Amino acid sequence: MFTGIITGLGRIESIVPADTGNGVVLRLAAPGHTADLGLGGSIAINGVCLTATAIDGDNVTIDVMGETLDWTTTGELLPGAAVNLERCVPAGARLDGHVVQGHVDGVGELLERENEGNWDRLRFAVPLELARYIARKGSIAIDGVSLTVTEVSDAAAQAQWFEVGLIPTTLRDTTLGRRGIGSKVNLEVDVLAKYTERLAAFANHKPAAHLGAGTTVEETR
């Protein structure tokens, strides 16, 4: 689990096709993020939870499968690109952002950015199937950055969007400060919203849970 509080920037060293399958092998420079990162450990790269398969000093090697390439912007990264980094949160630590799983739900696109004095307003297009999970004053992770939604499009709008405000620290310390119009970003919506929808879907449909040979929960009451 992550919090969406970016702890540093990394740099893509190389991305090469995997020897088998449709994945890639990514090599990443991650200064300050490898000291206690063991093989098999988790690190979020632009909000995508990935697993370290080799560590050499500040460099991390990661195998990225085709599913991840299909659902995130990872496949668009090029050598030299800066990426947001976050290690998984240790037990007992403060949850400064919000609950972020590193499981990207889809890709958004930067439509507008406007300087509002001491902060920037950014508007992102969002896939229709994700828009219902995004609420004004709710939480969202954009390229792994935990942010508060400041405005959303009307539910009836054909093209869905949402806005966030970025303070100078976020603009300076994450890749969002350098994103141009048309940039694609990884989006992870609030996991609580997804579970709420799933629970509601079963509210009027409760299949009996089988306990064993012909016995159900209903029969034990």
C-alpha positions as CSV (number, residue, x, y, z in Angstrom):
1,M,0.0,0.0,0.0
2,F,1.1,3.6,-0.7
3,T,0.0,7.0,0.4
4,G,0.5,9.1,-2.8
5,I,3.1,11.2,-1.1
6,I,6.0,11.3,-3.6
7,T,9.4,10.8,-2.0
8,G,11.6,11.6,-4.9
9,L,12.2,11.5,-8.7
10,G,13.7,8.7,-10.6
11,R,15.1,8.4,-14.1
12,I,14.5,5.8,-16.7
13,E,17.8,4.3,-17.8
14,S,16.5,1.8,-20.3
15,I,13.4,-0.2,-21.5
16,V,13.9,-3.3,-23.6
17,P,11.5,-6.0,-24.7
18,A,11.4,-9.1,-22.4
19,D,13.0,-12.3,-23.7
20,T,9.6,-13.9,-23.7
21,G,6.0,-12.7,-23.8
22,N,4.8,-9.1,-24.4
23,G,6.4,-7.4,-21.5
24,V,9.4,-5.2,-21.0
25,V,12.4,-5.0,-18.7
26,L,12.8,-1.5,-17.2
27,R,16.0,-0.3,-15.6
28,L,15.5,2.7,-13.3
29,A,17.8,5.1,-11.4
30,A,16.1,5.6,-8.0
31,P,18.4,7.6,-5.8
32,G,17.6,7.3,-2.1
33,H,15.0,4.5,-2.7
34,T,17.1,1.3,-2.7
35,A,18.7,1.2,0.8
36,D,16.1,-1.2,2.3
37,L,14.5,-2.4,-1.0
38,G,15.0,-6.1,-1.2
39,L,14.4,-8.4,-4.2
40,G,10.7,-8.8,-4.6
41,G,10.1,-5.5,-2.9
42,S,7.5,-3.0,-4.1
43,I,8.1,0.5,-5.5
44,A,5.6,2.8,-7.2
45,I,6.7,4.4,-10.4
46,N,4.3,7.1,-11.6
47,G,1.7,5.4,-9.4
48,V,2.2,1.9,-10.7
49,C,3.1,-0.7,-8.1
50,L,6.0,-2.7,-9.5
51,T,8.4,-5.4,-8.2
52,A,12.2,-5.1,-8.0
53,T,13.9,-8.0,-9.7
54,A,17.4,-6.8,-9.4
55,I,19.2,-4.0,-7.5
56,D,22.6,-2.5,-8.2
57,G,23.3,0.5,-6.0
58,D,20.8,3.2,-6.9
59,N,19.6,1.2,-9.9
60,V,16.6,-1.0,-9.9
61,T,15.5,-3.5,-12.6
62,I,11.8,-4.3,-13.0
63,D,9.9,-6.8,-15.1
64,V,6.7,-5.2,-16.5
65,M,4.1,-7.5,-17.9
66,G,1.8,-6.7,-20.9
67,E,-1.2,-6.1,-18.7
68,T,0.6,-3.2,-17.0
69,L,1.6,-1.8,-20.4
70,D,-2.0,-1.9,-21.6
71,W,-3.5,-0.1,-18.6
72,T,-0.9,2.5,-17.8
73,T,1.5,5.0,-19.4
74,T,4.5,2.8,-18.5
75,G,4.9,1.6,-22.1
76,E,5.3,5.2,-23.3
77,L,8.3,6.0,-21.1
78,L,11.6,6.6,-22.8
79,P,15.2,6.6,-21.5
80,G,15.9,9.8,-19.6
81,A,12.3,10.4,-18.6
82,A,11.7,11.5,-15.0
83,V,9.3,9.5,-12.9
84,N,7.6,9.9,-9.5
85,L,8.8,7.4,-6.9
86,E,7.3,6.1,-3.6
87,R,8.2,3.1,-1.5
88,C,5.3,1.2,0.1
89,V,4.2,2.6,3.5
90,P,5.6,0.8,6.6
91,A,3.2,-0.5,9.2
92,G,2.5,2.2,11.8
93,A,3.4,5.1,9.6
94,R,1.2,8.2,9.2
95,L,-1.1,8.1,6.2
96,D,-0.4,11.6,5.0
97,G,-2.1,11.3,1.6
98,H,-4.8,8.7,1.1
99,V,-5.0,4.9,0.6
100,V,-3.3,4.2,-2.8
101,Q,-2.9,0.7,-4.0
102,G,-0.7,1.3,-7.0
103,H,-3.3,-0.4,-9.1
104,V,-3.9,2.0,-12.0
105,D,-7.6,2.2,-13.1
106,G,-7.0,4.0,-16.4
107,V,-5.2,6.8,-18.2
108,G,-6.3,10.5,-18.3
109,E,-5.2,13.4,-20.5
110,L,-4.2,16.9,-19.5
111,L,-6.7,19.3,-21.1
112,E,-5.9,22.6,-19.5
113,R,-3.4,24.1,-17.1
114,E,-3.7,27.7,-15.7
115,N,-1.5,29.5,-13.3
116,E,-3.7,31.0,-10.5
117,G,-1.0,33.0,-8.7
118,N,0.6,30.7,-6.1
119,W,-0.8,27.5,-7.5
120,D,-1.8,25.9,-10.8
121,R,-5.2,24.6,-11.9
122,L,-5.1,21.4,-14.0
123,R,-8.0,19.9,-15.8
124,F,-7.8,16.2,-17.0
125,A,-10.1,14.2,-19.3
126,V,-11.2,11.0,-17.6
127,P,-12.6,7.8,-19.2
128,L,-16.3,7.7,-18.8
129,E,-16.2,4.4,-16.9
130,L,-14.1,6.1,-14.2
131,A,-15.9,9.4,-13.9
132,R,-18.5,8.1,-11.4
133,Y,-15.8,7.3,-8.9
134,I,-14.4,10.9,-8.8
135,A,-16.1,13.4,-6.5
136,R,-15.5,17.1,-5.7
137,K,-13.3,17.2,-2.6
138,G,-12.6,13.5,-3.0
139,S,-9.2,11.9,-3.4
140,I,-7.4,10.8,-6.6
141,A,-3.9,9.6,-7.5
142,I,-2.4,11.2,-10.6
143,D,0.9,9.5,-11.6
144,G,1.0,8.4,-8.0
145,V,0.5,11.8,-6.5
146,S,-2.3,12.0,-3.9
147,L,-4.5,15.0,-4.8
148,T,-7.8,16.5,-3.8
149,V,-10.4,17.0,-6.6
150,T,-11.5,20.6,-6.8
151,E,-14.1,20.4,-9.5
152,V,-15.8,17.8,-11.7
153,S,-17.9,17.8,-14.9
154,D,-21.6,17.4,-14.8
155,A,-22.7,13.7,-14.7
156,A,-24.7,14.1,-17.9
157,A,-21.7,15.6,-19.9
158,Q,-20.6,13.5,-22.8
159,A,-16.9,14.3,-22.2
160,Q,-16.0,13.8,-18.6
161,W,-13.2,15.8,-16.7
162,F,-12.0,16.8,-13.3
163,E,-9.7,19.5,-11.9
164,V,-7.0,19.6,-9.2
165,G,-4.9,22.4,-7.8
166,L,-1.2,22.0,-7.4
167,I,0.8,24.0,-4.8
168,P,4.4,25.0,-5.5
169,T,5.9,22.0,-3.6
170,T,3.9,19.6,-5.8
171,L,4.9,21.5,-9.0
172,R,8.6,21.4,-7.9
173,D,8.9,17.9,-6.5
174,T,6.8,15.8,-8.9
175,T,6.6,15.3,-12.6
176,L,3.2,17.1,-12.7
177,G,5.0,20.4,-12.7
178,R,6.3,19.8,-16.2
179,R,3.3,18.1,-17.8
180,G,2.2,19.8,-21.0
181,I,-1.3,19.9,-22.7
182,G,-2.0,16.5,-24.1
183,S,0.2,14.6,-21.6
184,K,-1.2,11.2,-20.6
185,V,-1.2,10.3,-16.9
186,N,-2.0,7.3,-14.7
187,L,-5.2,7.5,-12.7
188,E,-6.2,5.6,-9.6
189,V,-9.6,6.4,-8.2
190,D,-10.5,6.1,-4.5
191,V,-10.7,2.3,-3.7
192,L,-13.4,3.0,-1.2
193,A,-15.7,4.2,-4.0
194,K,-15.1,1.1,-6.0
195,Y,-15.9,-1.2,-3.0
196,T,-19.0,0.8,-2.2
197,E,-20.3,0.3,-5.7
198,R,-19.5,-3.4,-5.6
199,L,-21.3,-3.8,-2.3
200,A,-24.3,-1.9,-3.5
201,A,-24.5,-4.2,-6.6
202,F,-25.1,-7.1,-4.2
203,A,-27.5,-5.4,-1.9
204,N,-30.5,-7.0,-3.5
205,H,-28.8,-10.2,-4.6
206,K,-27.4,-12.3,-1.8
207,P,-26.6,-15.9,-3.0
208,A,-26.6,-18.5,-0.2
209,A,-23.1,-19.4,1.0
210,H,-22.7,-23.2,1.0
211,L,-21.2,-24.6,4.1
212,G,-21.0,-28.2,3.0
213,A,-23.0,-31.1,1.7
214,G,-26.3,-29.5,1.0
215,T,-26.2,-27.1,4.0
216,T,-26.4,-23.3,3.5
217,V,-26.1,-20.4,5.8
218,E,-29.9,-19.8,5.5
219,E,-30.6,-23.4,6.8
220,T,-28.5,-22.9,9.9
221,R,-30.5,-19.9,11.2
